[in-house]
Amino acid sequence: MRKIIISGLILATIATAAMAFRNKESKAKPPRTKLSLQTLQDKIKGGWAGQTIGCTYGGHFEFKYNGTMIQDYIPVHWDSSSIQWWYDNFPGLYDDVYMDLTFVEVFEKHGLKAPVDSFANAVAYASYPLWHANQAARFNLLNGIKAPQSGHWRNNPHADDIDFQIEADFAGLMAPGMANTSSTICDSIGHIMNYGDGWYGGVYVAAMYSLAFVSDDIQWIAKEALKTIPAQSKYRKCMESVMAAHKKNPNDWKQAWFEVERNWSEDLYCPDGIHTPFNIDATVNSAYILIGLLYGEGDFTKTMDISMRCGQDADCNPASAAGIIGTMIGYSKIPEKYLQALRIVEDRDFVYTTASLNDLYKMSYNQALAVIRQNKGTVDASSVTIPFETPRPVRLEQGFPGHYPTKKMGVHKLIGETGAIAFEGNGIVIKGYMQGPAAYVAEVELMIDGKKHNSVKLPLNQTTRRDEVAYAFDLPAGKHTATLRWVNPGDGVKFHITEALLFSHPPAGH
């Protein structure tokens, strides 16, 4: 009898535990599909406001803490003039937002069926300065390499960098609850400047924005949005490791940070990140966004602060995290101390543009309504019904397959004194810079093993420049020589070659 009673107690305990587990697993509410127009507008405003506030919050820390966290004792100054100060003194901080604005304005001008060349040309001919993958793409576009080849890793050494990740907000905000539609938008525009993991960063961030319209559960948003990324990709595996670390240590974000640093912090391809603590790779910076979101627990300030304190791109990462949270909670629930600073500038045009945040709110809202209608949702006088999409993965693509940095070789000579650079492997990137008249354009031929590999025109002008003098990937494995021929030396122009980055097949385990 005692055995029967004990067995019954055991069975009851198991049943209770099973029920508790099921309840825990199903605690996330099903996605909402109906929103009032007021709520939709509030969330869109919250997304753009959050991004702008996040940029400002981390502005003073951008790439000042590389490979190390920003310790808790280091204060963040904030008052009602914080955003206005950046607008007045360093408006380029908001490149995250005005790059987004570029794409929003193309949709505004050409409609939802705007061809990819419209977006590519808008980036290529914009007056604002660019860096990394964006600048490499601009150079490619201006020199006849059209999208998507402008972002392909063979043509863009920065293809894995963060660029599209920081400017993909628009895609999620115009596709509320429609993560797959957001991914489709990201496909054409994101490949203007990125490929592989660099593209995935934008796809994932945009998907989280999209799902923030239909759920208040940040863990559900992060997990469901990750379904847009192929399971086999390095990018997704890194995000899953952050989620596993959060599950194991839900109250200690620094444990998750150490996990990322230990396993995912190699920047293998950005020419500025190889053999340095600097890391602008989308994967690791996405991990910092995710750490902020998971450990921030839906709190606007806590989310933004943790993402910032992870370091590296410490303005862009809190901008993405705060934008996603701002979308989830809505503009009206962002803490007043941030809105007080934001309202001062909402009617001011972003630098290099003729549009303000208030313009952006309106354009993005109208585009969201158009996307809802296009996807057979409904819009009536007071509400929208969203055609919710269960996220599905985009295609698998990997940049720089079979390439691994083996050496950073100092050169430090004028181009005419460089001679042949001997190397063994399958790729090389040659870096350098010019001094001379801003209008000068150098013509340089890259010779591989004595044969012309390509010829390129390199403007000294900073807006249209290319940051790398020459590069070649996917060479046959083995011994090679690389030689530069300066076709048109200019009077008063000095052409310096600083270093060469060498690549070969990855060692075992990579």
N, C-alpha and C positions, 0 to 999 in steps of 0.2 A: 504494500500500500504506500509505503514511504517512497519507494522508487517511482511509483506512478505519480505521486504528488510532485516529486522533484522533476520528473520528466515534463509534467504539465507546466511547472513554473519555467522550465527552460524553454519550452515551446512558446509560452506566453511572452517571455523576454525576447526571444528571437523575433516573434511577430511584431512586438512593439518597436524593436530596433529597426526592423525592415520598414515598418510604416514611417518611422521618423526619417529613415534614409530617403524613402520615396518623397516624403514631404519636403525634405531639404533639397532634393534634386529638382523638384517641380515648383519650388518657391517663386521662380521668376514668372511674372504674369505673362500671359500671351500678348504678343505685340498688338498695340492699339492700331486700329485702321481708320478711325474717324477723329478728326481734329477740327476745332473751330478755326475759322480764318484768323481770328485774333491770336490763337495759340500758335498756329503755323507761322504767322508773321513774327511773333515774339521769339520763337525758337530760331528762326533765320537771323534775326537781329542778334540774338544771343551768341550764335556761332561766330559772326563777324566781330562782334564786340569782344568776345573771349579771345579770339586770335590777336586782336590789336592790343588788348590788355596784357596778354601773355608775352608778346614781343617786348613790350615796355618793361614788364616785371623782370625779365632776364637780360635786358639790353646791356647792362654794365658788365655782364659775366660771359658774354659770347666768346667762346674759345679761349678763355683765360684759365680754365681748369680742365686740362686735357689728360685723361687717364687717372683723374682723381676727383673725388666728390667735393662739392662746396660745403664746407662744414657748417654745422648748425649755428655756431657762434657768429658767423658772418652775417651781418644784418642786410636786409633789403629795404632801402628807403622808398617810401611811397607817400605822396600827398596829392592835393588836388591839381598841382601843376606838373605832375610827373610826365603825362603824355604830351602836354603842350611843350615841355622842354625838349623832348626828342623831335617833335615836329619843327621846332624853331632851330635847333642846333645840329641834329643829325637825322634828317628825315629818311635817309636811306635805310635806317633800321627796319622800316616797314616794307622791305622788298617782298616779304612773305605775302603781304596783303595786296600791294599794287601789281604783283605778278598774277595773282588770282584775278584781280580787277581787269587785267588785260583780256583774259579769257571770257569773263562775264560780259565785257563790252562787245566782244566779237559775236557772242550769242545774241546780244541785244540788237546788234546791227544786221546780222545775217540770218537770225532765227536758229531753231534747234538743228536744222540740217546744214549748218555752216560747214564747208569743207575744211579738212585739216590744214590745207595750205593757208587758209585765212588766219588760223591761230599761229601757224609757223611764221608767217610774214609779220604778224603783229609783234611777235617776240624779236624777230630779226631786225626790224626797222624801228623799234622803240628807242627812245633817247636815253633810257636809264642804263646804268652800268650793270653788268652781270659777272658771275663767277662760275667756276667749276663746270658742271654739266650744261648749265644754261648758256654759258659763254661759248663753250665748245660747240654746242648746237647752233648758236647764232652764227659763229664763224662758218660752220658747215653750210648752213642755209644760204649765207651770202656768197658762198663759193660753189654753189651748184649741187650740193648734196642735200636732197630733199628729205623730209620726214617720210617714213620712220628711220631711214638710214642715218639721219642726222644724230640720232640718239644711240645707234647701234655701237656695241663695244669695239668693233673693228675701226670705227671712225671717231669714237669718243672715249678717251681714256678715263673720263669721269662718269661713265655710264652707271656705276653702282652708287654714285653720290646721292646726297639728300635732296637734290633740287626739286624734283616733282613732288616729293613728299611734303615739302613746305608750302606748295602752291596748289594742292589737290583739293583743298577745302571746298571750293566752288562746286565740284562734281557731286559731293555728298549733300551739300545744301540745296542743290537744284533737283535732287532725286530722293525726297523724303520717303524712307521705308523701302526704297527700291535699290538695294545694294548691287544687284546685277546690272541695272541700268547705269548706276554710278560707275561700275567697272567698265562698261562699254564706252562711256565718255572718257574714262581714264586711258583706255586702250589707244585711241587715236592721238590725244593730246599729250599723254605721258611719254609716248615714244618719240616725241619731238626731241626730247633732251635726255631720256634715260632708257635703260634696258634691264631686264632681269631683276635683281634685288632692288636696284634703284627705282624701277617701275613699281615693284610690289609695295614699296613704302607708300607711294601715293594711293595705290588701290586700297590698301588696308586702312589708311587714315580716312579716306573718303567714305569707305564702307562704315566706319564707326560713326562718322557724321550722319550718314543716312539712317542708321539704326537708332541713333539718339533721338529721332523724332517719334519713335514708336515704343520706346521702353525707358523706364527710369532706373533700370538695373544695369550699372556700369559693367559688372562682370559678364552679364548676358550679352551686352553690346560688344564687348571686346572678344568674347569667345565666338559669337555668331559671325562677326565681321571677319574673323580669321579664316572662316570657311571659304572666303573668296581667294585665298592663297593656296597654291598647290601643296599637298602634304609632303612631297619629296623635296621641296625647296629648302635651302639653308635658312632663308628668311623666316619661314613658318616655324622651323625647328627652334630657332632662337626665341620667337614669341611664345612658343609652347614651354620653353624652359623658364621663362619669366612667370608664366601662369603656374607652373609646378612649384617654383620657389615661393610664390605667394600662397599657394595652398599649404605648403609646409611651414612657412613662417609668415602668417598673415599680418603680424604686427611689427615687422622689422624690414623695411624696404631696403636697408643697406645689405641684407643678406642676398636679396635678389640682384642688387647692383654688383656685388662680388661675383655672383654666378655668371653674370653677363661678362664682366671683365676677364674672368678666368677662361671662358670658352668661346667668346664671340667678338673680342675687341680687336682682332687683327684687321687693319685696313690694308688690303693686299694690292689694290689697283689704283686708287687715286694717287697721281704723281706727287702730290703734296703731303700725303699721309704715310707713304712707305718709309719705314725706318725712322719714324718720328712719333711722338705721343698724340699728334693731331689726328683726329678721326672724323671725317665727314661722311663716312659710309652710312647709307640709309638704314642698314640693319641694326647697328648698335644704337643709333639715335632713335629709331622706332622703339627699341627696347626701353629706352628712357621715357618715352611718351607713355608706354604701357605701364611701366612701374608707377609713374605718377597717377595714372587712371585707376589702377587696381588698389594701390595703397592710399590714395586720396579719398576713397570711399564716397565719392559723390560730392565732397566738399570742394568748392571752387578754389579757395586759397590753398588748401592743403595739396590738392592735385597739382596746381601750378608750381608750388614751391618745391615739391619732391622732384618733378620733372626737371626743373631748373637746377636743383642741387646735384643731379646726376652728372652734370658737367658737359664737356664738349660743346655742341651747338645749343648753348644754354639760353638763347632767346627763342629760337625756332621750336624747340621741343616743348617748352611750356606754352607757346602760342598754339600749337596743335592740340595739346591736352586741354587747355582752357577753352579752346574753340569747341571741342567735342562736349565738354561739360556745360559750356554756355548754351549749346544747342539742346542738351538734355533738360536743363532746368529752365531755360528761357531767359531772355534779357531782363525781364522784370524781377528775377530772383538772383541776379548777380549782385554781390554785396555793394551797397551804396557808395562806399569809399572809392571803388573802381569806376562806377558809373559817373560819379561826380567829376572825376578827371577826364573821362571820355567825352562827356557832353560838350566840353569846351571846344573840342576839335571835330565834332561829328559833321559840321557843315564846311570844314576846310578841305580843299582838294588835296589828295596825296601828291607828293612831289612827283614830277614828270607826267602828271595826269591832269585831266580836267574833271575829275569825279571825286566825290567825298564818300564818307561812310554812309551818310543818309542816302546818297544816290545808289550806293551798293546795296543797301537794305532793300530798296524798291525794285531794282533790277533783278536781284536774286529771288525775291518773293514772286515776281511775275513769271520768272523762268520756272520756278517750282510748280506754279499753277499750270503752266504749259506742259511740263513733263508729266504731271499727274493726269491731265486730260489725254495726252498722247498715249499713255499706257493704260487707257480705259478706266481710269479712276473717275470720280465725279467731283464737280465743284458747283456748289449752289450758293445762295445768297449769304449763308452764314457759316458754312463748313465745307470740308473736303473729306472724301473717302479715298484712302490711299490704297492702291493695288499692291499690297505688301508682297515682296519677293523673298523666298527662302534663299539665302546666299549659296552660290555655287562657285567652284574654283575657276579662275582664269587659267590660261594655258601655262605650261611649265616652260620657262626659259632661263638660261644661266649665262651670264656674261663671263668672258675670259676663260672658257673651258681649257684645261690643260696648261694654264699659265700660272706661274708662281714667282714672286720677286726673289732673285738670288743675290743681287748685289746692287749697291748704290755707289757708283764710281765717280769720284770727283774729277772734273776736267779743268775748269777755271782758266780757259784760254780764249783768245779771240778766235773767231770762226776760221780765219785763214791759217791759224797755227795749230788747229785741232788735229788734223790728219785723220787717219783711219782709226776707228775705235774697234778693237778686236773683242769679240765676246763669244760665249758658247751658250746656246739656248734656242728659244723660239720667239723672242720678242725684245724690243728695245724702245725706250722713250728717252729722247734727248731734250734737255731743258736749257734755257738761256734767256737773254733779254737784249734789247737794243737801246741805244742812246742816240738821239738825233732829232731832226724836225718831225713834228707830229704828223705831217702829211706823207711822210716817207713810207713806201711799201717795198719790203725786201722780197726777192724771188730766190727761193732756195730749193735745190734738188737733193733728195736723199738717195744715195747709192748704197745698195746692199750687195756685197761681194762683187763690186765693180760694175754692177748693172743698175740703171736708173729704176728706182722703186716708185718714186712719185716726185712731183714738183708742186710747190705750194707758194702762194703769195702771202706774206706776213706783214700786216699793217702795224706800224708803230702806235697808231691811234688806239687808246685804251678801250674804247667802246666796241671796236670791231676786231680787236686783237685775237690771236690764239696764244694760249699760255704755254704750249709746248712747241718747240722748234720743229721737231720731227718725231715720228713714231712708226713702228711696224710691228704688227702682231701676226700670229699664225704662220710664222716662218718654219721651214723644215728644221727639225731639231738637229743641232750640230754646231760646228764652228762657223762664224760669220765675221765680216767686217762691215762697219757702217761709216760712210763718209759723207760729209756735207759740202755741197758746192754752192757758193754764194754767187749767183748769176749777175747781179746788178749792184755792186758796191756803190754806196752813195757818199758824196762829199760830206764830211762832218758826222758820219754815222759810225758808231762803234757797235759791233755785234759780238756779244759775249756768250760763250757756251759754258755753262756752269757744271752740269753733271749728266750722267747717263744712268738710267735705271734698266737693269737687265732681268729678263724673265726666262724661266725654263719650266719643264714639267714639274708638277708638285711632288714633294717627297711622300713617302708612304705615310698614310694616315691623314692626308689633307685632300 
